[in-house]
Amino acid sequence: MEKMTEEQVRTIANMLRKRSLWMIHYCTGCGAMELPPTMTSRYDMERFGMSPYVTPRQCDILLVTGYLNVKTLRRLITVYEQMLDPKYVIGFGSCTLNGGVYWDSYAVIKRLDRYIPVDVYIAGCMPRPEAVMSAFKHLMELIDSGKANGYKLYKKNLAYYKENQRKVLG
Amino acid sequence: MMDIVNQIKELDNVKVTVQRENRIFVDVDKDRVIGTLYSLKLMGFHQLSVQNAVDWIKEGEFEVFYVLYSHQYKVNVIVRTRVDRDNPIMETAEKIYPSAHTWEREITEMFGIKFKGNDESGKPFILENWKEIPPLRKDFDSVKYCNEHFVFRHSEEGNE
């Protein structure tokens, strides 16, 4: 039998990865309210191959649900760094995009992608469960085509992300 | 309910306003607030629901209020007092209502009002590495702070 090339191995690995996505159940803001219907019988995301799990070490997806204040960001970065590669980040709601209704708050950070790399954003306040699942579907396509490279960017541009983190966290 | 209003009116140096049923405001001086709280606790107001402050910047004063509740009379009593804005120091209420200990830590952090007798007043509570003036004071400019510390996204920009 011929030996497979590295490219072929990666293609097969990506195809398998996208079929089994485990999401860490770490809820930061009000967006966590949309997850119970998404996970349970009403929308049932498990039929797409996704399920929530408790520890960061065994998860692939970090779903940032809603606003992040400076205090939560410190914990979020800890959780993100505990996760093993490959890992993907989904920014949920307008708060992670531009601060949302908390645009003038002294405590809430405005752009998540300055602190950790984000693969998919969901706009809206609040995004409905359909939007969450559409984002997951989009993420699966990105993984399949090898474009979801957030975790590689974090390693490559670590100095940039750390500098931004240090600026707000001190 | 009128019994309890009459009982409160008998206290020294208080101004009682009945705003509506079950809501009585009691205005006292800063020096007498602890004594008033103690008398109210003896009357049956065993619960301190909320303690917080309001910044009246034009009058140069902070208002500190205590919301008390009596399970016996089903009445809320709100004890209000004013503190000078330039020298905000008060007596602690933690000896009477132990839950005031945590409320006072929050007020110290958010308004900068010091509480004598509360040894944790001034210890960091919610904010991390805060170097500006307390954030709930009216002269704190939140938008200016955001512009200095955070980067906004403009609509044309994409993901970094």
Interface residues (C-beta under 8 A of the other chain):
Chain A: V70 K71 R74 L97 N98 G99 W103 D104 S105 Y106 A107 I109 K110 R111 D113 R114 V118 Y121 K167 V168 L169 G170
Chain B: I126 L127 E128 N129 P135 F140 S142 V143 Y145 C146 H149 F150 V151 F152 R153 N159 E160
